Amino acid sequence: MGKLDGRTIIVTGAARGQGEQEARLFVAEGANVVVADVLDDQGGALAKELGALYVHLDVGSEEDWRAALAAAKEAYGRVDGLVNNAGILRFNSLVDTPLDEFMQVVRVNQVGCFLGMKTVAPEMEDGGTIVNTASYTAVTGMAAVGTYAATKHAILGLTRVAALELAPRGIRVNAMCPGAIDTAMSNPAQLDPEADAEETSRALDGLYRKLVPLGRIGRPQEVARLALFLTSEDSSYITGQPFVIDGGWLAGVSVI
């Protein structure tokens, strides 16, 4: 028996990184997974490998959301869960951030999360689950990622409001707040076929050994396990909460 047997879960940004690992784990736990992304080749190949459904989804497009929901219901007859994982990051100081760049990040991170809940929740089975991907930067500040941090703070607000509004239907809504995770967002070498991504991962471990109490960067598989917990009955009495998964980074720094 899997923890998600018979459930249908939409995972956005699922072609790679955290979303890919969530899709893999959810399938292993018995779910019907809808792999949603704009990376059609990668997403389609992953869905084929897993026996899942691939849908093209620009999370900032309401039309794309409607089409993705319709495809999920046509394939599986129901939707029981949503993981809003898709997100982008841009580095810039606040005063140097162009408005176009700010709005691009808002469109994907914040609007994408909003549209996902707005579109899917009304058609979701009672007792369903929504997991929104916020960030370590949703609960603290970080220089040079102000736009990203602003959108992730907003996701926590949306999560809490949705949890209150959807509770009468037994739909639980929670947020994950990952710290530094070894995906293409933190490790661009993963996108370069000629680069040694494993070597870069080891270098990142060395960097975060000085910053994070657990002494390394996080792995996307670890975030996927948190997503599974929040999507399964293991978290049946939890809603409206942020879950920080950061190796202890938020706890503070040691001077020893």
CORWO-V433063 format. One record per residue. NEAR is the number of other ideal C-beta (glycine too) atoms within 8 Angstrom. D_LAST is the distance of its C-alpha to the last C-alpha in Angstrom with 1 decimal. Layout:
NEAR,D_LAST ; NEAR,D_LAST
This chain:
4,46.8 ; 8,44.3 ; 10,42.3 ; 14,44.0 ; 9,47.5 ; 6,50.2 ; 11,48.0 ; 14,48.2 ; 16,44.9 ; 16,44.7 ; 15,41.6 ; 16,41.3 ; 13,39.7 ; 15,40.2 ; 11,41.3 ; 9,37.8 ; 11,34.1 ; 15,33.1 ; 17,36.7 ; 12,38.0 ; 12,35.7 ; 16,36.7 ; 15,40.4 ; 10,40.1 ; 13,38.4 ; 15,40.9 ; 12,43.8 ; 7,42.6 ; 12,42.5 ; 11,46.1 ; 14,46.0 ; 11,48.4 ; 16,46.0 ; 17,47.1 ; 17,45.1 ; 16,45.2 ; 16,44.3 ; 6,45.8 ; 8,45.0 ; 9,48.3 ; 6,48.4 ; 10,45.0 ; 15,45.4 ; 9,48.9 ; 8,48.0 ; 15,45.2 ; 13,47.6 ; 8,50.2 ; 6,47.9 ; 11,46.8 ; 6,50.3 ; 12,49.0 ; 12,50.5 ; 14,49.5 ; 11,50.1 ; 11,49.6 ; 14,47.6 ; 7,46.6 ; 17,44.6 ; 8,45.6 ; 9,49.3 ; 7,51.0 ; 6,53.8 ; 11,51.5 ; 15,49.9 ; 9,53.4 ; 10,54.4 ; 14,51.4 ; 13,52.0 ; 8,55.6 ; 11,54.9 ; 14,52.6 ; 11,55.2 ; 6,58.0 ; 9,56.1 ; 11,54.7 ; 5,56.6 ; 7,53.6 ; 16,50.0 ; 11,47.5 ; 16,44.2 ; 16,42.5 ; 15,39.2 ; 15,38.7 ; 13,36.4 ; 13,37.8 ; 11,35.8 ; 7,35.2 ; 8,32.5 ; 11,33.1 ; 5,30.7 ; 10,31.8 ; 8,31.1 ; 6,33.0 ; 4,35.4 ; 6,36.2 ; 12,36.8 ; 6,40.5 ; 6,42.2 ; 6,43.4 ; 11,39.9 ; 10,38.7 ; 8,41.7 ; 10,41.3 ; 15,37.9 ; 12,39.2 ; 10,42.2 ; 13,40.4 ; 16,37.3 ; 13,38.7 ; 11,42.5 ; 15,42.2 ; 14,40.4 ; 9,42.9 ; 13,45.9 ; 15,44.7 ; 15,44.6 ; 9,47.8 ; 12,49.7 ; 14,48.6 ; 13,48.1 ; 6,51.8 ; 8,52.9 ; 13,50.1 ; 7,51.2 ; 7,50.4 ; 7,47.3 ; 15,45.7 ; 12,42.1 ; 20,40.4 ; 15,36.9 ; 14,35.7 ; 14,33.0 ; 14,30.8 ; 10,27.3 ; 14,23.7 ; 12,25.0 ; 13,27.5 ; 10,25.0 ; 6,22.9 ; 5,23.6 ; 8,23.0 ; 6,24.5 ; 7,27.4 ; 11,28.4 ; 11,30.1 ; 13,33.2 ; 13,31.5 ; 13,29.3 ; 9,32.5 ; 13,34.4 ; 14,31.7 ; 11,31.5 ; 10,35.3 ; 17,35.2 ; 14,33.3 ; 8,36.1 ; 13,38.8 ; 16,37.3 ; 9,37.5 ; 8,41.0 ; 12,42.2 ; 14,40.9 ; 8,42.9 ; 6,46.0 ; 12,46.1 ; 10,45.3 ; 4,49.0 ; 8,49.6 ; 8,46.7 ; 13,44.9 ; 15,41.1 ; 15,38.9 ; 18,35.2 ; 15,32.6 ; 15,29.9 ; 16,26.9 ; 13,25.4 ; 13,22.3 ; 13,22.5 ; 15,25.1 ; 11,26.7 ; 11,30.1 ; 9,32.2 ; 8,30.7 ; 9,27.3 ; 12,28.8 ; 6,32.2 ; 10,32.8 ; 11,34.0 ; 5,37.0 ; 8,37.9 ; 3,40.0 ; 3,39.5 ; 8,35.7 ; 6,33.5 ; 10,31.7 ; 6,29.9 ; 8,28.5 ; 12,27.3 ; 11,25.7 ; 8,23.7 ; 8,22.7 ; 13,21.6 ; 11,19.6 ; 7,17.8 ; 9,17.3 ; 13,16.1 ; 9,13.7 ; 4,11.3 ; 7,12.6 ; 14,13.4 ; 8,11.7 ; 6,14.8 ; 8,14.3 ; 9,17.8 ; 14,20.5 ; 14,22.8 ; 8,26.3 ; 13,29.5 ; 8,30.7 ; 10,27.9 ; 16,29.1 ; 13,32.6 ; 9,31.9 ; 11,30.7 ; 16,33.9 ; 14,35.9 ; 9,34.5 ; 14,35.4 ; 14,38.8 ; 10,39.8 ; 5,40.9 ; 6,37.6 ; 11,36.6 ; 6,40.0 ; 3,38.9 ; 8,36.3 ; 8,37.3 ; 8,36.1 ; 8,32.4 ; 12,29.5 ; 10,27.5 ; 9,24.1 ; 12,23.4 ; 13,20.3 ; 13,17.9 ; 8,15.8 ; 11,15.5 ; 10,17.1 ; 5,14.8 ; 4,12.3 ; 4,9.1 ; 5,5.5 ; 3,3.8 ; 2,0.0
